[in-house]
Amino acid sequence: MSRESCDILLSLEAVTVHADGRKILESFSLDVSKAESVALLGRNGSGKTTLLRTIAGLKRFSSGKITLDGGIGMVFQNPESALFGATVEENLAFPLQSLQLDRNRIFERIQQSARKFGLTEILDRDILTLSGGQRQLVSIAAALISEPTILLLDEPLSMMDRQDRESILQTVSEIVGSETSVLFATNRFSEVVGFDRFVIIGNRRKLFDGGIEELKRTPSVFYEAGMSVPFEIVQSC
């Protein structure tokens, strides 16, 4: 999807972030457009999580500018970071409390979300009795129930086993291509092969920002970021 043909929902202009006395991100700029899927790639410790938390307003930035048109939903690496209720239903209801919806509308939203994500049969289940994959699915449903314009995913599959990863990836693939923009941080290229754009972070800055064909022509950028060239890229060269 062309950024020129879409409205920009999120814009970062020369954002610099410090943590524990050191610079994590330096003059980082990024635009995300409506319904666009953007993969944020980088090795562990490259600043991916810091960037997403800064966008979400959970971390301060030292300089630069962030502009957001609409709301944000965020899914964390560990689903427990965003699950505050005792049951599945309580966790779906929690994000709606700030929207000033009446009780009937909240009930309708919860039922609609439960049907969409296959949670209807476990709405009354204690969150602690669910598998890791089920908890992450609830976390994704909760992040989307308030209908944000952009969804931030911070390595949501890193704590999942293979079966749960496949289930969550299927859910993410259904979100990608919808009206919701997606910014997905990971160090595994296989999780984001079909995304519209790829942004690679290394040395505190953005090393690459482009589509899959451009990325295939410049595989050396992975080495610059301290990563191995993904099999999917090697195979296409």
Protein Blocks (a to p, Z undefined) as FASTA:
>chain_A
ZZklpccfbdcehiacdeehiafbghiacdddehiacdddddehilmmmmmmmmnopacc
fbdcdddedddddddfblmlmmmbfblklmmmmmmmmnopafklmmmmmmmmmmmnopmm
mmmpcfklpcfklmmmmmmmmmmmnopabdcdehkllmpcfklmmmmmmmmmmmnopabd
cddddfbfklmmmpmbdcddeehiafbdcdfklmmmmmmlmmmnopacdfklmmmZZ
